[in-house]
Amino acid sequence: MRLESILLWVGGGVLALLIVAQFFRSPLRGMWMLVKTVVFGCVSIFVINWAGSYVHFHLPFNPATALTAGFLGIPGLAALIALKLWVFPV
C-alpha cells in the first residue's frame, strides 16, 4: 500500500471516530447536527444545480455529496464543483 492511501484511511478513520464520539456524547444534539448538515447540503446542492442549469452544470445528488456539502460548507461545495470539473470536464 502506498503512503498516501494509508494516510487517507487514517484521516478518514479519525474523522469517523470524532463524529461517533460527538454523537455518543449527546445523542440528541448529535442527531440534530446531522440533520442540519444534511439539510444544508441538500439545499446547497439544489441551489447549485438550479443555478448551473443555465450553463449546463449538474452535481450528482446523493448522500455522499449532501454530507460533504453539509459538513464542509462552502469549501466542500467548492471542492465538489472542482472535482466535478476536473474528473468530468465539459
Biopython code that builds the backbone (N, CA, C, O; Angstrom):
import numpy as np
from Bio.PDB.StructureBuilder import StructureBuilder

atoms = [
    (1, "MET", "N", (0.843, -1.184, 0.000)),
    (1, "MET", "CA", (0.000, 0.000, 0.000)),
    (1, "MET", "C", (0.884, 1.242, 0.000)),
    (1, "MET", "O", (1.949, 1.266, 0.617)),
    (2, "ARG", "N", (0.432, 2.246, -0.687)),
    (2, "ARG", "CA", (1.192, 3.491, -0.747)),
    (2, "ARG", "C", (0.925, 4.332, 0.488)),
    (2, "ARG", "O", (-0.112, 4.196, 1.138)),
    (3, "LEU", "N", (1.864, 5.193, 0.799)),
    (3, "LEU", "CA", (1.773, 6.041, 1.987)),
    (3, "LEU", "C", (0.567, 6.966, 1.916)),
    (3, "LEU", "O", (-0.087, 7.214, 2.930)),
    (4, "GLU", "N", (0.265, 7.483, 0.717)),
    (4, "GLU", "CA", (-0.872, 8.404, 0.584)),
    (4, "GLU", "C", (-2.185, 7.724, 0.924)),
    (4, "GLU", "O", (-3.033, 8.316, 1.591)),
    (5, "SER", "N", (-2.363, 6.492, 0.476)),
    (5, "SER", "CA", (-3.611, 5.792, 0.762)),
    (5, "SER", "C", (-3.721, 5.446, 2.249)),
    (5, "SER", "O", (-4.813, 5.469, 2.816)),
    (6, "ILE", "N", (-2.603, 5.131, 2.869)),
    (6, "ILE", "CA", (-2.620, 4.839, 4.304)),
    (6, "ILE", "C", (-3.000, 6.095, 5.085)),
    (6, "ILE", "O", (-3.815, 6.037, 6.006)),
    (7, "LEU", "N", (-2.404, 7.233, 4.713)),
    (7, "LEU", "CA", (-2.738, 8.486, 5.392)),
    (7, "LEU", "C", (-4.194, 8.869, 5.170)),
    (7, "LEU", "O", (-4.839, 9.406, 6.071)),
    (8, "LEU", "N", (-4.718, 8.597, 3.977)),
    (8, "LEU", "CA", (-6.120, 8.884, 3.701)),
    (8, "LEU", "C", (-7.037, 8.030, 4.567)),
    (8, "LEU", "O", (-8.022, 8.531, 5.109)),
    (9, "TRP", "N", (-6.722, 6.750, 4.702)),
    (9, "TRP", "CA", (-7.537, 5.869, 5.549)),
    (9, "TRP", "C", (-7.440, 6.267, 7.023)),
    (9, "TRP", "O", (-8.442, 6.239, 7.738)),
    (10, "VAL", "N", (-6.260, 6.630, 7.473)),
    (10, "VAL", "CA", (-6.091, 7.055, 8.868)),
    (10, "VAL", "C", (-6.878, 8.342, 9.121)),
    (10, "VAL", "O", (-7.563, 8.461, 10.137)),
    (11, "GLY", "N", (-6.782, 9.305, 8.199)),
    (11, "GLY", "CA", (-7.535, 10.551, 8.347)),
    (11, "GLY", "C", (-9.033, 10.316, 8.355)),
    (11, "GLY", "O", (-9.752, 10.907, 9.161)),
    (12, "GLY", "N", (-9.512, 9.456, 7.463)),
    (12, "GLY", "CA", (-10.941, 9.130, 7.433)),
    (12, "GLY", "C", (-11.383, 8.421, 8.708)),
    (12, "GLY", "O", (-12.476, 8.667, 9.216)),
    (13, "GLY", "N", (-10.529, 7.542, 9.221)),
    (13, "GLY", "CA", (-10.858, 6.844, 10.466)),
    (13, "GLY", "C", (-10.926, 7.785, 11.658)),
    (13, "GLY", "O", (-11.810, 7.660, 12.505)),
    (14, "VAL", "N", (-9.996, 8.722, 11.724)),
    (14, "VAL", "CA", (-10.002, 9.709, 12.816)),
    (14, "VAL", "C", (-11.245, 10.588, 12.724)),
    (14, "VAL", "O", (-11.878, 10.881, 13.738)),
    (15, "LEU", "N", (-11.596, 11.009, 11.506)),
    (15, "LEU", "CA", (-12.798, 11.824, 11.320)),
    (15, "LEU", "C", (-14.048, 11.050, 11.721)),
    (15, "LEU", "O", (-14.922, 11.596, 12.395)),
    (16, "ALA", "N", (-14.142, 9.793, 11.319)),
    (16, "ALA", "CA", (-15.291, 8.969, 11.691)),
    (16, "ALA", "C", (-15.343, 8.771, 13.207)),
    (16, "ALA", "O", (-16.423, 8.801, 13.798)),
    (17, "LEU", "N", (-14.203, 8.572, 13.826)),
    (17, "LEU", "CA", (-14.154, 8.402, 15.277)),
    (17, "LEU", "C", (-14.616, 9.662, 15.997)),
    (17, "LEU", "O", (-15.338, 9.579, 16.991)),
    (18, "LEU", "N", (-14.205, 10.832, 15.501)),
    (18, "LEU", "CA", (-14.659, 12.088, 16.111)),
    (18, "LEU", "C", (-16.169, 12.272, 15.973)),
    (18, "LEU", "O", (-16.827, 12.737, 16.904)),
    (19, "ILE", "N", (-16.708, 11.914, 14.833)),
    (19, "ILE", "CA", (-18.155, 12.047, 14.625)),
    (19, "ILE", "C", (-18.909, 11.099, 15.544)),
    (19, "ILE", "O", (-19.904, 11.489, 16.156)),
    (20, "VAL", "N", (-18.449, 9.865, 15.647)),
    (20, "VAL", "CA", (-19.118, 8.891, 16.522)),
    (20, "VAL", "C", (-19.002, 9.317, 17.986)),
    (20, "VAL", "O", (-19.966, 9.193, 18.740)),
    (21, "ALA", "N", (-17.842, 9.815, 18.393)),
    (21, "ALA", "CA", (-17.662, 10.272, 19.776)),
    (21, "ALA", "C", (-18.576, 11.449, 20.084)),
    (21, "ALA", "O", (-19.150, 11.524, 21.171)),
    (22, "GLN", "N", (-18.713, 12.360, 19.143)),
    (22, "GLN", "CA", (-19.615, 13.504, 19.343)),
    (22, "GLN", "C", (-21.055, 13.032, 19.477)),
    (22, "GLN", "O", (-21.821, 13.569, 20.277)),
    (23, "PHE", "N", (-21.417, 12.030, 18.693)),
    (23, "PHE", "CA", (-22.787, 11.524, 18.744)),
    (23, "PHE", "C", (-23.083, 10.860, 20.081)),
    (23, "PHE", "O", (-24.165, 11.054, 20.636)),
    (24, "PHE", "N", (-22.147, 10.081, 20.610)),
    (24, "PHE", "CA", (-22.388, 9.393, 21.878)),
    (24, "PHE", "C", (-22.285, 10.325, 23.081)),
    (24, "PHE", "O", (-22.778, 10.005, 24.163)),
    (25, "ARG", "N", (-21.646, 11.475, 22.894)),
    (25, "ARG", "CA", (-21.561, 12.432, 23.990)),
    (25, "ARG", "C", (-22.937, 13.004, 24.312)),
    (25, "ARG", "O", (-23.317, 13.102, 25.479)),
    (26, "SER", "N", (-23.662, 13.371, 23.299)),
    (26, "SER", "CA", (-25.041, 13.823, 23.468)),
    (26, "SER", "C", (-25.814, 13.404, 22.221)),
    (26, "SER", "O", (-25.764, 14.099, 21.206)),
    (27, "PRO", "N", (-26.526, 12.281, 22.281)),
    (27, "PRO", "CA", (-27.154, 11.713, 21.086)),
    (27, "PRO", "C", (-28.160, 12.643, 20.403)),
    (27, "PRO", "O", (-28.181, 12.727, 19.175)),
    (28, "LEU", "N", (-28.982, 13.332, 21.170)),
    (28, "LEU", "CA", (-29.986, 14.193, 20.552)),
    (28, "LEU", "C", (-29.326, 15.372, 19.845)),
    (28, "LEU", "O", (-29.728, 15.748, 18.744)),
    (29, "ARG", "N", (-28.320, 15.945, 20.475)),
    (29, "ARG", "CA", (-27.602, 17.062, 19.852)),
    (29, "ARG", "C", (-26.861, 16.590, 18.601)),
    (29, "ARG", "O", (-26.839, 17.292, 17.590)),
    (30, "GLY", "N", (-26.259, 15.413, 18.668)),
    (30, "GLY", "CA", (-25.559, 14.860, 17.513)),
    (30, "GLY", "C", (-26.506, 14.568, 16.363)),
    (30, "GLY", "O", (-26.178, 14.815, 15.203)),
    (31, "MET", "N", (-27.681, 14.043, 16.685)),
    (31, "MET", "CA", (-28.672, 13.767, 15.635)),
    (31, "MET", "C", (-29.160, 15.068, 15.012)),
    (31, "MET", "O", (-29.339, 15.144, 13.797)),
    (32, "TRP", "N", (-29.375, 16.087, 15.833)),
    (32, "TRP", "CA", (-29.811, 17.378, 15.323)),
    (32, "TRP", "C", (-28.746, 17.987, 14.416)),
    (32, "TRP", "O", (-29.068, 18.565, 13.378)),
    (33, "MET", "N", (-27.481, 17.859, 14.804)),
    (33, "MET", "CA", (-26.395, 18.380, 13.979)),
    (33, "MET", "C", (-26.338, 17.640, 12.640)),
    (33, "MET", "O", (-26.129, 18.265, 11.601)),
    (34, "LEU", "N", (-26.521, 16.331, 12.655)),
    (34, "LEU", "CA", (-26.512, 15.548, 11.428)),
    (34, "LEU", "C", (-27.665, 15.952, 10.510)),
    (34, "LEU", "O", (-27.479, 16.071, 9.299)),
    (35, "VAL", "N", (-28.843, 16.161, 11.071)),
    (35, "VAL", "CA", (-29.999, 16.574, 10.270)),
    (35, "VAL", "C", (-29.759, 17.957, 9.669)),
    (35, "VAL", "O", (-30.061, 18.186, 8.498)),
    (36, "LYS", "N", (-29.217, 18.881, 10.469)),
    (36, "LYS", "CA", (-28.935, 20.229, 9.951)),
    (36, "LYS", "C", (-27.932, 20.191, 8.812)),
    (36, "LYS", "O", (-28.117, 20.869, 7.802)),
    (37, "THR", "N", (-26.874, 19.409, 8.959)),
    (37, "THR", "CA", (-25.864, 19.366, 7.905)),
    (37, "THR", "C", (-26.399, 18.719, 6.636)),
    (37, "THR", "O", (-26.077, 19.163, 5.534)),
    (38, "VAL", "N", (-27.206, 17.683, 6.776)),
    (38, "VAL", "CA", (-27.778, 17.042, 5.595)),
    (38, "VAL", "C", (-28.742, 17.987, 4.886)),
    (38, "VAL", "O", (-28.746, 18.059, 3.657)),
    (39, "VAL", "N", (-29.554, 18.708, 5.646)),
    (39, "VAL", "CA", (-30.485, 19.662, 5.034)),
    (39, "VAL", "C", (-29.719, 20.781, 4.342)),
    (39, "VAL", "O", (-30.070, 21.171, 3.228)),
    (40, "PHE", "N", (-28.680, 21.302, 4.985)),
    (40, "PHE", "CA", (-27.865, 22.339, 4.349)),
    (40, "PHE", "C", (-27.221, 21.820, 3.074)),
    (40, "PHE", "O", (-27.187, 22.521, 2.063)),
    (41, "GLY", "N", (-26.715, 20.602, 3.118)),
    (41, "GLY", "CA", (-26.106, 20.014, 1.931)),
    (41, "GLY", "C", (-27.102, 19.825, 0.804)),
    (41, "GLY", "O", (-26.793, 20.109, -0.353)),
    (42, "CYS", "N", (-28.299, 19.345, 1.131)),
    (42, "CYS", "CA", (-29.332, 19.143, 0.107)),
    (42, "CYS", "C", (-29.752, 20.471, -0.519)),
    (42, "CYS", "O", (-29.864, 20.578, -1.740)),
    (43, "VAL", "N", (-29.981, 21.470, 0.312)),
    (43, "VAL", "CA", (-30.406, 22.770, -0.202)),
    (43, "VAL", "C", (-29.295, 23.407, -1.038)),
    (43, "VAL", "O", (-29.565, 23.982, -2.093)),
    (44, "SER", "N", (-28.066, 23.309, -0.579)),
    (44, "SER", "CA", (-26.971, 23.936, -1.324)),
    (44, "SER", "C", (-26.742, 23.234, -2.661)),
    (44, "SER", "O", (-26.471, 23.905, -3.658)),
    (45, "ILE", "N", (-26.843, 21.913, -2.712)),
    (45, "ILE", "CA", (-26.701, 21.212, -3.985)),
    (45, "ILE", "C", (-27.871, 21.543, -4.905)),
    (45, "ILE", "O", (-27.694, 21.687, -6.115)),
    (46, "PHE", "N", (-29.070, 21.665, -4.329)),
    (46, "PHE", "CA", (-30.221, 22.074, -5.134)),
    (46, "PHE", "C", (-30.001, 23.458, -5.747)),
    (46, "PHE", "O", (-30.308, 23.672, -6.919)),
    (47, "VAL", "N", (-29.472, 24.394, -4.962)),
    (47, "VAL", "CA", (-29.214, 25.749, -5.464)),
    (47, "VAL", "C", (-28.128, 25.721, -6.550)),
    (47, "VAL", "O", (-28.254, 26.399, -7.569)),
    (48, "ILE", "N", (-27.067, 24.939, -6.332)),
    (48, "ILE", "CA", (-26.005, 24.824, -7.337)),
    (48, "ILE", "C", (-26.567, 24.236, -8.629)),
    (48, "ILE", "O", (-26.247, 24.717, -9.716)),
    (49, "ASN", "N", (-27.400, 23.201, -8.522)),
    (49, "ASN", "CA", (-27.977, 22.601, -9.723)),
    (49, "ASN", "C", (-28.951, 23.552, -10.407)),
    (49, "ASN", "O", (-29.022, 23.589, -11.636)),
    (50, "TRP", "N", (-29.695, 24.316, -9.627)),
    (50, "TRP", "CA", (-30.637, 25.281, -10.211)),
    (50, "TRP", "C", (-29.884, 26.380, -10.961)),
    (50, "TRP", "O", (-30.232, 26.723, -12.091)),
    (51, "ALA", "N", (-28.843, 26.931, -10.316)),
    (51, "ALA", "CA", (-28.047, 27.970, -10.977)),
    (51, "ALA", "C", (-27.230, 27.376, -12.118)),
    (51, "ALA", "O", (-27.023, 28.041, -13.134)),
    (52, "GLY", "N", (-26.771, 26.161, -11.974)),
    (52, "GLY", "CA", (-25.976, 25.519, -13.013)),
    (52, "GLY", "C", (-26.779, 25.079, -14.219)),
    (52, "GLY", "O", (-26.208, 24.786, -15.269)),
    (53, "SER", "N", (-28.088, 25.029, -14.086)),
    (53, "SER", "CA", (-28.912, 24.618, -15.231)),
    (53, "SER", "C", (-28.811, 25.627, -16.368)),
    (53, "SER", "O", (-29.051, 25.279, -17.524)),
    (54, "TYR", "N", (-28.465, 26.857, -16.060)),
    (54, "TYR", "CA", (-28.328, 27.872, -17.101)),
    (54, "TYR", "C", (-27.055, 27.690, -17.926)),
    (54, "TYR", "O", (-26.983, 28.133, -19.072)),
    (55, "VAL", "N", (-26.056, 27.040, -17.341)),
    (55, "VAL", "CA", (-24.802, 26.804, -18.051)),
    (55, "VAL", "C", (-24.544, 25.299, -18.240)),
    (55, "VAL", "O", (-23.420, 24.898, -18.543)),
    (56, "HIS", "N", (-25.555, 24.488, -18.065)),
    (56, "HIS", "CA", (-25.495, 23.028, -18.240)),
    (56, "HIS", "C", (-24.484, 22.385, -17.297)),
    (56, "HIS", "O", (-23.650, 21.586, -17.723)),
    (57, "PHE", "N", (-24.561, 22.735, -16.018)),
    (57, "PHE", "CA", (-23.715, 22.153, -14.982)),
    (57, "PHE", "C", (-24.613, 21.449, -13.978)),
    (57, "PHE", "O", (-25.642, 21.994, -13.578)),
    (58, "HIS", "N", (-24.235, 20.238, -13.565)),
    (58, "HIS", "CA", (-25.057, 19.452, -12.655)),
    (58, "HIS", "C", (-24.164, 18.680, -11.691)),
    (58, "HIS", "O", (-23.240, 17.983, -12.110)),
    (59, "LEU", "N", (-24.446, 18.810, -10.401)),
    (59, "LEU", "CA", (-23.779, 17.983, -9.394)),
    (59, "LEU", "C", (-24.687, 16.806, -9.077)),
    (59, "LEU", "O", (-25.903, 16.976, -8.989)),
    (60, "PRO", "N", (-24.127, 15.625, -8.904)),
    (60, "PRO", "CA", (-24.973, 14.489, -8.537)),
    (60, "PRO", "C", (-25.568, 14.698, -7.150)),
    (60, "PRO", "O", (-24.919, 15.239, -6.255)),
    (61, "PHE", "N", (-26.790, 14.268, -6.993)),
    (61, "PHE", "CA", (-27.499, 14.434, -5.723)),
    (61, "PHE", "C", (-27.578, 13.071, -5.054)),
    (61, "PHE", "O", (-28.437, 12.259, -5.398)),
    (62, "ASN", "N", (-26.687, 12.815, -4.100)),
    (62, "ASN", "CA", (-26.680, 11.553, -3.362)),
    (62, "ASN", "C", (-26.218, 11.827, -1.931)),
    (62, "ASN", "O", (-25.776, 12.936, -1.631)),
    (63, "PRO", "N", (-26.313, 10.838, -1.049)),
    (63, "PRO", "CA", (-25.934, 11.084, 0.347)),
    (63, "PRO", "C", (-24.484, 11.527, 0.529)),
    (63, "PRO", "O", (-24.194, 12.330, 1.417)),
    (64, "ALA", "N", (-23.580, 11.023, -0.288)),
    (64, "ALA", "CA", (-22.173, 11.401, -0.140)),
    (64, "ALA", "C", (-21.961, 12.878, -0.443)),
    (64, "ALA", "O", (-21.256, 13.565, 0.296)),
    (65, "THR", "N", (-22.563, 13.373, -1.520)),
    (65, "THR", "CA", (-22.380, 14.784, -1.853)),
    (65, "THR", "C", (-23.123, 15.679, -0.871)),
    (65, "THR", "O", (-22.638, 16.759, -0.532)),
    (66, "ALA", "N", (-24.296, 15.246, -0.408)),
    (66, "ALA", "CA", (-25.046, 16.050, 0.563)),
    (66, "ALA", "C", (-24.293, 16.150, 1.884)),
    (66, "ALA", "O", (-24.235, 17.224, 2.484)),
    (67, "LEU", "N", (-23.720, 15.045, 2.339)),
    (67, "LEU", "CA", (-22.954, 15.089, 3.591)),
    (67, "LEU", "C", (-21.664, 15.883, 3.434)),
    (67, "LEU", "O", (-21.258, 16.591, 4.356)),
    (68, "THR", "N", (-21.020, 15.774, 2.284)),
    (68, "THR", "CA", (-19.802, 16.552, 2.036)),
    (68, "THR", "C", (-20.114, 18.040, 2.060)),
    (68, "THR", "O", (-19.414, 18.818, 2.708)),
    (69, "ALA", "N", (-21.164, 18.430, 1.353)),
    (69, "ALA", "CA", (-21.547, 19.839, 1.326)),
    (69, "ALA", "C", (-22.018, 20.305, 2.702)),
    (69, "ALA", "O", (-21.777, 21.450, 3.084)),
    (70, "GLY", "N", (-22.679, 19.437, 3.440)),
    (70, "GLY", "CA", (-23.179, 19.813, 4.758)),
    (70, "GLY", "C", (-22.079, 19.955, 5.787)),
    (70, "GLY", "O", (-22.038, 20.949, 6.512)),
    (71, "PHE", "N", (-21.176, 18.971, 5.869)),
    (71, "PHE", "CA", (-20.123, 19.014, 6.877)),
    (71, "PHE", "C", (-19.068, 20.064, 6.569)),
    (71, "PHE", "O", (-18.574, 20.727, 7.481)),
    (72, "LEU", "N", (-18.716, 20.226, 5.302)),
    (72, "LEU", "CA", (-17.637, 21.143, 4.952)),
    (72, "LEU", "C", (-18.123, 22.533, 4.570)),
    (72, "LEU", "O", (-17.322, 23.467, 4.518)),
    (73, "GLY", "N", (-19.407, 22.691, 4.304)),
    (73, "GLY", "CA", (-19.966, 24.000, 3.983)),
    (73, "GLY", "C", (-19.534, 24.494, 2.610)),
    (73, "GLY", "O", (-19.459, 23.720, 1.655)),
    (74, "ILE", "N", (-19.250, 25.796, 2.521)),
    (74, "ILE", "CA", (-18.881, 26.417, 1.249)),
    (74, "ILE", "C", (-17.592, 25.814, 0.672)),
    (74, "ILE", "O", (-17.547, 25.563, -0.533)),
    (75, "PRO", "N", (-16.541, 25.569, 1.473)),
    (75, "PRO", "CA", (-15.362, 24.915, 0.895)),
    (75, "PRO", "C", (-15.665, 23.515, 0.355)),
    (75, "PRO", "O", (-15.062, 23.085, -0.628)),
    (76, "GLY", "N", (-16.587, 22.812, 0.988)),
    (76, "GLY", "CA", (-16.983, 21.498, 0.484)),
    (76, "GLY", "C", (-17.696, 21.591, -0.846)),
    (76, "GLY", "O", (-17.479, 20.767, -1.734)),
    (77, "LEU", "N", (-18.555, 22.603, -0.986)),
    (77, "LEU", "CA", (-19.220, 22.822, -2.273)),
    (77, "LEU", "C", (-18.198, 23.166, -3.355)),
    (77, "LEU", "O", (-18.275, 22.665, -4.477)),
    (78, "ALA", "N", (-17.253, 24.016, -3.008)),
    (78, "ALA", "CA", (-16.208, 24.378, -3.969)),
    (78, "ALA", "C", (-15.395, 23.143, -4.358)),
    (78, "ALA", "O", (-15.033, 22.985, -5.524)),
    (79, "ALA", "N", (-15.107, 22.278, -3.402)),
    (79, "ALA", "CA", (-14.360, 21.060, -3.703)),
    (79, "ALA", "C", (-15.167, 20.126, -4.598)),
    (79, "ALA", "O", (-14.613, 19.519, -5.514)),
    (80, "LEU", "N", (-16.469, 20.006, -4.343)),
    (80, "LEU", "CA", (-17.314, 19.170, -5.191)),
    (80, "LEU", "C", (-17.376, 19.710, -6.616)),
    (80, "LEU", "O", (-17.318, 18.945, -7.578)),
    (81, "ILE", "N", (-17.493, 21.017, -6.746)),
    (81, "ILE", "CA", (-17.539, 21.627, -8.076)),
    (81, "ILE", "C", (-16.212, 21.437, -8.793)),
    (81, "ILE", "O", (-16.186, 21.084, -9.973)),
    (82, "ALA", "N", (-15.104, 21.669, -8.086)),
    (82, "ALA", "CA", (-13.780, 21.497, -8.696)),
    (82, "ALA", "C", (-13.549, 20.045, -9.092)),
    (82, "ALA", "O", (-13.005, 19.770, -10.162)),
    (83, "LEU", "N", (-13.958, 19.123, -8.240)),
    (83, "LEU", "CA", (-13.798, 17.703, -8.546)),
    (83, "LEU", "C", (-14.633, 17.309, -9.751)),
    (83, "LEU", "O", (-14.174, 16.557, -10.611)),
    (84, "LYS", "N", (-15.849, 17.811, -9.817)),
    (84, "LYS", "CA", (-16.718, 17.521, -10.964)),
    (84, "LYS", "C", (-16.099, 18.062, -12.251)),
    (84, "LYS", "O", (-16.094, 17.367, -13.267)),
    (85, "LEU", "N", (-15.579, 19.286, -12.226)),
    (85, "LEU", "CA", (-14.983, 19.874, -13.420)),
    (85, "LEU", "C", (-13.651, 19.209, -13.780)),
    (85, "LEU", "O", (-13.275, 19.169, -14.951)),
    (86, "TRP", "N", (-12.944, 18.693, -12.789)),
    (86, "TRP", "CA", (-11.651, 18.059, -13.033)),
    (86, "TRP", "C", (-11.818, 16.640, -13.562)),
    (86, "TRP", "O", (-11.133, 16.247, -14.507)),
    (87, "VAL", "N", (-12.721, 15.869, -12.961)),
    (87, "VAL", "CA", (-12.901, 14.471, -13.348)),
    (87, "VAL", "C", (-13.705, 14.372, -14.643)),
    (87, "VAL", "O", (-13.361, 13.587, -15.527)),
    (88, "PHE", "N", (-14.769, 15.159, -14.761)),
    (88, "PHE", "CA", (-15.623, 15.118, -15.934)),
    (88, "PHE", "C", (-15.639, 16.478, -16.627)),
    (88, "PHE", "O", (-16.627, 17.206, -16.526)),
    (89, "PRO", "N", (-14.569, 16.828, -17.325)),
    (89, "PRO", "CA", (-14.557, 18.133, -17.995)),
    (89, "PRO", "C", (-15.610, 18.192, -19.093)),
    (89, "PRO", "O", (-15.891, 17.197, -19.762)),
    (90, "VAL", "N", (-16.178, 19.360, -19.262)),
    (90, "VAL", "CA", (-17.242, 19.529, -20.253)),
    (90, "VAL", "C", (-16.649, 19.866, -21.595)),
    (90, "VAL", "O", (-17.383, 20.048, -22.567)),
]
sb = StructureBuilder()
sb.init_structure("model")
sb.init_model(0)
sb.init_chain("A")
sb.init_seg("    ")
for serial, (resi, resn, name, xyz) in enumerate(atoms, 1):
    if name == "N":
        sb.init_residue(resn, " ", resi, " ")
    sb.init_atom(name, np.array(xyz, "f"), 0.0, 1.0, " ", f" {name:<3s}", serial, name[0])
structure = sb.get_structure()
